[in-house]
Every structure is written in structure tokens, then in C-alpha cells.
Amino acid sequence: MAGGGQEPAARPEGPVVWLHAPPPAEWPAAAELIRMLHAERQGLTFLVTGDDAPPNRTGARMPALHHCAAPRDTARGAADFLAAWRPDICIFYPETLPMTTAAHAHARGSTLFLIARDLPEAWRRRWRLGSGMIRRLLRRFDRIYAQTRQGADQLRAMGVSSVQLSPCGPLSEGSAVLRCSEAEREVLARLMGGRPAWLAACTRPTEEPVIIAAHARGIRQAHRLLLFLVPDDPARGPALAQHLRDEGWVVALRSDDEEPESETQIQIADTEGELGLWLRLAPITFVGGTLAGEGGPDPYHAAALGSAIVHGPATDTHAAHFQRLAAARATRLVRDERMLAEAVADLLSPDRAAKMASAAWEVSTDGAMATDRIVRRMLEALDLAGAR
């Protein structure tokens, strides 16, 4: 995010929206919330406290973003921080909630919001469900947004009223759509001439023999099948192309401006920044790294562009996204060459691929309405504060 992470000498003029220590799992959603608030209300200043600021994955310019260390959660620390910043809105998360500071912010007239993906075990260890302390603290919040049913049930047990509690589901993490040259896409689509194709994205060297063996099996069923192979390191492209040619494959190398001709069996896509192009051309995507045990690209990139998703068991890098896609039956898990070949062959059926791709797209875009609802409530709170 733009804004530089520098603490200004004095509080900027206008309303201040403060996000305190978003947990790493919440960074994408926090960044999207800031982006949407900024788009709706240009005069806002955003303050993020904690060890890290949410990274800007949208590319949007937000010059009024500041990042500084978290205040000490003591009466004096809270008083000094709040006197300096005077935030109009405070956004907290259960994992990092500073009780003293939150109470002081409410007393000073700030509007408090809590965004809860899950409730930390420490809450249940530290406070008895329904205890007076937690009940009094939670009553100070204007809205508490629960992203899971279990979290909403636990918050009700802690005494949160139905007026405050707003079950919302996962929040938007911003657009996962990767850009590409539409003119380039049209040229390649014409060259493909309707050929069936699949994509292996960001593959590791140890995975590529499995992918190539699966492709060989696939060609036995669909002899015109084309593989777009995107190595994790583009610098490996020329050597990989030569190795495959030595094995007898007809290969086109993107970095040499070679395009998929009618006889091409494998297109090595070894140029930077073109994953969005290949995702648009392939109705099936294997997520590289997930067989090698090293993780890989965000599956939401494929989901957002209507590609059915196949992956290995190593999904920790984007675990939450894979879990949501799996719950919607929008992915296919494979563990070896045979399973990968069977998945690709099965998904060459347009109906099956389209069903999976549609489910994946719905998951990847889920949360936009929930985030918009939060933004609307926060803007109402700012309007009410301005009218006082």
C-alpha cells in the first residue's frame, strides 16, 4: 500500500480510520476493506498499527495510509495514543484485541468494530463464557462481524446482542483476476483453433516429469491436446524446452516468440507476467508446487478466470482458499501421474469443467457483498460522528 508507513508529525485533518494489528490471515481482506473505504470516501486517513501493515495487492494508490507501532495496552499508553490520533473508527480483531485501549477509545467517542474470522482459544481460557468482563467489553462495539457460524454462536454465548452481531461469512480479499493483453489472447485463441488445452502453472522441476507423463496419457484420449507449461522460474524455460524436444515432444518456446502451431504439443510459457493469459486460454489448471510440497500460486487466480482447478496435497501456502474451494467441490485433488491424467481426461468434458469452474468462480468472488455491507455501516458511523 502506498502511504509509506511513516508516522506523521501531527494528526492529519479529516476522519481517521484505525485498524489495529490485523492477523496475517486477515491482511488481504483488511487491504480490500481499506481500498473500498478509500474509493467511497476520498478524504479518509487510514492508520494501521502493529508489526506489519497489510500489503497492497490491488495496486490502488492510497496516499493517506500510515503505519506505526501498536500502542501499549495500558491506561497511559491508550490515553497518549488516542489523544494523538483521535480515531473516528476503530477496527479490531479478536486475536489482537487490546482491551484497555478499546475501552478508552469507546469512552472518547470512537465507533468500534470487531471482525472475527475465528475466536482464539485464549478468549475461552481467559474468560468464562458470558462473564461480566467480556460482556461489558463487547457491548462497546457498534458491530461485531462473525465470519463463521461457530464464531457467531460463541459470540452469542458471550453476551453479544442480535443488534450488534452480524454474521457475514468470509470477506472479500480483492480481485484475483490477473490481467493480460486481450489482443494477444485473441491471436493465440485463433492459433489454437478450438484445440483442447490444459495449464500447469508455476511448476517445480520435480513435478514436471509427472505432468509430462500425465500429458502423454491425455494425448492418447485427445490427440490434439495442448499443454501450457509455466515453470516456476522463467529462466528454466529454454533448457526445459530442449529437454522435452530431446524426448520427442513438439515444443514451442514463448521466450523465443514461438506460438502454438497445429502440431505443437507443449507450449513452454517462460515469460514474466503472463499467467493471466494462459489461465484465459486453458479451461483446466494444475496448480504447481502442490505436488512438490512447496506450495504454489493462489488458486483464486484460476478460479476468477473460469478455470477448473486440479492440485496436489501441499496446499498450506493458500490453505484457506483451497479449503473453501474444496468445500464447494470446485477442485480436484491428485497425488500422482495416474490421478492427474485421469483428472485432466475427465475435465476435458466441457460440462464437467464448466461445473467446477462455475463453483470456483463463485467461491473466489464470495465476500464482496459482505465487505460492501461493512463499508456501508462504517460510512454511516462516520456520517453520524460528523453530525455530532
C-alpha positions in Angstrom: 0.0 0.0 0.0 1.1 3.5 -0.6 1.5 5.7 2.3 5.0 4.8 3.3 4.5 3.5 6.9 5.7 6.8 8.3 4.0 8.3 11.4 3.2 12.0 10.7 4.3 14.8 12.9 0.7 15.7 13.6 -2.7 14.0 13.1 -3.9 14.7 9.5 -7.1 16.7 9.1 -10.4 14.8 8.5 -11.7 11.4 9.7 -9.2 8.7 10.8 -9.9 5.0 10.4 -7.7 2.9 12.6 -7.1 -0.8 12.0 -5.2 -2.4 14.9 -2.9 -5.4 14.1 -4.8 -7.4 11.5 -3.7 -11.0 11.8 -1.7 -12.2 8.8 -4.7 -14.3 7.6 -6.8 -11.1 7.5 -4.3 -9.0 5.6 -5.9 -9.4 2.1 -9.4 -8.7 3.5 -8.1 -5.7 5.5 -6.3 -4.3 2.4 -9.5 -4.7 0.4 -11.6 -3.1 3.2 -9.2 -0.1 3.2 -9.4 0.1 -0.6 -13.2 0.1 -0.7 -13.5 2.7 2.1 -11.0 4.9 0.2 -12.9 4.5 -3.0 -16.1 5.6 -1.3 -14.7 8.4 0.8 -11.6 10.1 -0.6 -10.9 12.3 2.5 -10.2 9.4 4.9 -6.8 8.8 6.6 -6.0 5.2 7.4 -3.8 4.1 10.3 -2.6 0.6 10.7 -0.8 -0.3 14.0 1.1 -3.5 14.7 4.3 -5.2 13.5 3.1 -5.3 9.8 0.8 -3.4 7.6 -1.5 -5.2 5.1 0.3 -5.4 1.8 -1.4 -3.6 -1.1 -2.3 -6.3 -3.6 -4.8 -4.1 -5.5 -2.2 -1.7 -6.9 -4.5 1.2 -5.9 -2.9 4.4 -4.7 -3.8 5.3 -1.2 -1.6 8.1 -0.1 -3.3 8.7 3.3 -2.2 5.4 4.8 0.1 5.4 7.9 1.7 2.5 9.8 3.2 2.7 13.2 3.8 0.5 16.3 1.0 -0.6 18.4 0.3 1.5 21.5 0.9 -0.1 24.9 -2.3 -1.5 26.2 -2.3 0.4 29.4 -4.3 3.4 30.6 -1.4 5.8 30.0 -0.4 4.2 26.7 -4.0 4.2 25.4 -4.6 7.8 26.5 -1.5 9.1 24.8 -2.2 7.2 21.6 -5.8 8.2 21.4 -5.1 11.9 22.2 -2.6 12.0 19.3 -4.7 10.2 16.7 -8.4 10.7 17.8 -9.6 7.9 15.5 -13.2 8.2 14.4 -13.5 4.4 13.6 -11.5 1.6 15.3 -11.4 -1.8 13.7 -10.2 -4.7 15.9 -9.6 -8.4 15.6 -10.1 -11.0 18.4 -6.6 -12.3 18.2 -5.0 -8.9 18.8 -7.8 -7.0 20.7 -6.3 -4.5 23.2 -8.9 -4.4 25.9 -7.8 -1.3 27.7 -7.3 0.7 24.5 -10.6 -0.4 23.1 -12.4 0.7 26.2 -10.7 4.1 26.2 -11.4 4.6 22.5 -15.1 4.0 23.1 -15.1 6.4 26.0 -13.6 9.1 23.8 -16.4 8.7 21.3 -14.8 6.4 18.7 -17.0 3.8 16.9 -15.7 0.3 17.4 -15.9 -2.6 15.1 -14.8 -6.2 15.6 -14.1 -8.5 12.7 -13.9 -12.2 13.8 -12.8 -15.0 11.5 -12.3 -17.3 14.5 -12.3 -16.7 18.2 -8.9 -17.5 19.7 -8.7 -20.2 22.3 -7.2 -17.6 24.7 -10.6 -16.0 24.9 -12.2 -19.1 26.3 -9.2 -19.8 28.6 -9.1 -16.3 29.9 -12.8 -15.6 30.4 -15.7 -17.8 31.3 -18.3 -17.7 28.6 -20.8 -15.0 29.5 -18.5 -13.5 32.1 -19.1 -9.9 33.0 -15.7 -8.7 31.8 -16.1 -9.9 28.2 -19.7 -9.0 28.1 -19.0 -5.4 29.1 -16.2 -5.1 26.6 -18.2 -6.5 23.7 -21.1 -4.2 24.4 -18.9 -1.3 23.5 -18.8 -2.4 19.8 -21.1 -0.9 17.3 -21.0 -4.1 15.1 -19.3 -7.4 15.5 -18.9 -9.3 12.2 -18.6 -13.1 12.5 -17.2 -14.9 9.5 -18.2 -18.4 10.7 -21.3 -19.9 12.2 -19.3 -21.3 15.1 -17.8 -17.9 15.8 -21.3 -16.3 15.8 -22.6 -18.9 18.2 -19.7 -18.4 20.6 -20.2 -14.6 20.5 -23.9 -15.0 21.3 -22.8 -17.2 24.3 -20.5 -14.3 25.4 -23.5 -12.0 25.6 -23.3 -10.2 22.2 -26.8 -8.9 21.3 -28.5 -9.7 18.0 -28.4 -5.9 17.2 -24.6 -5.9 17.4 -23.8 -9.3 15.9 -23.7 -9.5 12.1 -22.9 -13.0 10.6 -21.2 -12.2 7.3 -19.2 -15.2 6.1 -15.7 -14.7 4.5 -14.8 -11.2 3.4 -13.6 -10.1 0.0 -9.9 -10.3 -0.5 -9.9 -8.2 -3.6 -10.0 -9.1 -7.2 -7.9 -12.2 -8.1 -8.2 -11.6 -11.8 -4.8 -11.4 -13.4 -4.5 -9.1 -16.4 -3.4 -9.9 -19.9 -3.3 -8.5 -23.4 -6.6 -9.1 -25.0 -5.1 -8.8 -28.4 -2.5 -11.4 -27.5 -5.2 -13.7 -26.2 -7.3 -13.4 -29.4 -4.2 -14.2 -31.5 -3.4 -17.3 -29.5 -7.1 -18.4 -29.4 -7.2 -18.3 -33.2 -4.0 -20.2 -33.5 -5.4 -22.9 -31.1 -8.4 -23.3 -33.4 -10.6 -24.8 -30.6 -8.0 -27.4 -29.5 -8.4 -28.8 -26.0 -5.8 -27.4 -23.6 -4.7 -27.5 -20.0 -2.3 -25.5 -18.0 0.3 -26.4 -15.4 1.1 -23.2 -13.6 4.3 -22.4 -11.7 5.6 -26.0 -11.8 8.7 -27.2 -9.9 11.3 -29.4 -11.6 10.4 -32.4 -9.6 6.8 -32.2 -10.8 7.4 -31.8 -14.5 8.1 -35.5 -15.2 4.7 -36.3 -13.6 3.0 -33.5 -15.6 4.5 -34.7 -18.9 3.6 -38.3 -18.2 0.0 -37.2 -17.5 0.0 -35.2 -20.7 1.2 -38.3 -22.6 -1.7 -40.3 -21.2 -4.1 -37.4 -22.1 -3.0 -37.3 -25.7 -3.9 -40.9 -26.1 -7.5 -39.9 -25.5 -7.4 -36.5 -27.1 -4.6 -36.5 -29.7 -4.8 -32.7 -30.2 -4.5 -31.9 -26.5 -2.2 -28.9 -25.8 -0.3 -28.3 -22.6 0.7 -24.8 -21.5 3.6 -25.4 -19.1 4.6 -22.4 -16.9 7.8 -23.1 -15.0 8.2 -21.5 -11.6 11.4 -19.9 -12.8 11.2 -18.5 -16.4 15.0 -18.8 -16.7 14.5 -22.6 -16.8 12.4 -22.3 -20.0 15.0 -22.8 -22.7 16.6 -25.8 -21.0 13.2 -27.4 -20.3 12.2 -26.9 -23.9 15.3 -28.6 -25.2 14.9 -31.5 -22.7 11.4 -32.1 -23.9 12.4 -31.9 -27.6 15.1 -34.4 -26.9 12.4 -36.7 -25.6 10.5 -36.3 -28.8 7.9 -33.7 -27.9 6.9 -30.9 -30.3 7.6 -27.8 -28.2 7.0 -24.1 -28.7 9.1 -21.7 -26.5 7.3 -18.4 -25.6 10.6 -16.5 -24.9 11.7 -17.3 -28.5 8.4 -15.9 -29.8 7.3 -19.4 -30.8 3.5 -19.8 -30.9 1.4 -23.0 -30.6 1.0 -24.3 -34.2 -1.2 -27.2 -35.2 1.5 -29.8 -34.4 2.6 -28.2 -31.1 2.1 -30.5 -28.1 3.6 -28.4 -25.4 3.9 -24.6 -25.1 6.6 -23.5 -22.6 5.3 -20.2 -21.2 8.5 -18.8 -19.9 7.8 -15.1 -19.9 7.1 -12.9 -16.8 3.7 -11.6 -16.0 1.6 -13.7 -18.5 -0.1 -16.2 -16.2 -3.4 -14.4 -16.7 -3.1 -15.0 -20.5 -2.6 -18.8 -20.1 -5.4 -19.0 -17.5 -7.8 -17.5 -20.0 -6.8 -20.0 -22.7 -7.0 -23.1 -20.6 -10.2 -24.5 -19.1 -8.2 -26.7 -16.7 -5.4 -25.6 -14.4 -3.0 -27.7 -12.4 -1.6 -25.6 -9.5 2.2 -26.2 -9.5 4.1 -26.7 -6.3 1.3 -28.6 -4.7 2.8 -32.0 -5.7 6.4 -30.9 -4.9 5.4 -30.0 -1.4 6.5 -26.3 -1.8 3.1 -24.6 -2.3 2.2 -22.6 -5.4 0.2 -19.8 -6.8 -3.1 -18.7 -5.3 -5.9 -21.0 -6.7 -8.2 -18.0 -6.7 -6.3 -16.7 -9.8 -7.6 -19.7 -11.8 -11.0 -19.6 -10.1 -11.6 -16.0 -11.0 -10.9 -16.7 -14.7 -13.2 -19.7 -15.0 -10.6 -22.5 -15.0 -11.3 -25.8 -13.3 -8.6 -26.5 -10.6 -6.5 -29.6 -10.1 -3.9 -29.7 -7.3 -1.7 -31.9 -5.2 -1.8 -32.3 -1.4 0.6 -29.5 -0.5 -1.8 -26.5 -0.1 -0.6 -24.9 3.1 0.6 -21.7 1.2 -3.1 -20.8 0.4 -4.8 -23.2 2.8 -7.9 -21.2 3.4 -8.6 -20.7 -0.3 -8.1 -24.4 -1.1 -10.4 -25.3 1.8 -13.2 -23.0 0.6 -12.8 -24.3 -3.0 -12.8 -27.9 -1.8 -15.9 -27.4 0.3 -17.6 -26.1 -2.8 -16.4 -29.1 -4.8 -14.5 -26.7 -7.1 -11.2 -28.5 -7.1 -9.8 -32.0 -7.8 -7.1 -33.4 -5.6 -4.4 -35.6 -7.3 -1.4 -37.4 -5.8 0.4 -38.9 -8.8 0.7 -39.2 -12.6 -2.3 -41.6 -12.9 -4.6 -39.4 -10.9 -3.5 -36.2 -12.7 -4.0 -37.9 -16.1 -7.5 -39.1 -15.1 -8.5 -35.7 -13.7 -7.4 -33.9 -16.9 -9.1 -36.5 -19.1 -12.3 -36.2 -17.1 -12.3 -32.4 -17.1 -11.9 -32.3 -20.9 -15.6 -32.9 -20.8 -16.9 -29.2 -21.2 -19.8 -29.9 -18.9 -17.7 -31.2 -16.0 -15.1 -28.5 -16.4 -17.7 -25.8 -16.6 -19.5 -27.0 -13.4 -16.3 -27.0 -11.4 -15.2 -23.6 -12.9 -18.5 -22.1 -12.0 -18.3 -23.3 -8.4 -14.7 -22.0 -8.2 -15.7 -18.6 -9.6 -18.5 -18.2 -7.0 -16.1 -19.0 -4.2 -13.4 -16.6 -5.4 -15.9 -13.7 -5.7 -17.6 -14.6 -2.4 -17.4 -11.9 0.2 -17.8 -8.8 -2.0 -21.3 -8.2 -0.7 -20.2 -8.8 2.9 -17.4 -6.3 2.7 -19.7 -3.8 1.0 -22.1 -4.2 3.9 -19.3 -3.4 6.4 -18.2 -0.4 4.4 -21.7 1.0 4.3 -22.1 0.7 8.1 -18.7 2.3 8.6 -19.6 5.2 6.4 -22.9 5.6 8.3 -20.9 5.8 11.5 -18.6 8.4 10.0 -21.7 10.5 9.0 -23.2 10.2 12.4 -19.9 11.2 14.0 -19.7 14.2 11.7 -23.2 15.3 12.6 -22.5 15.4 16.3 
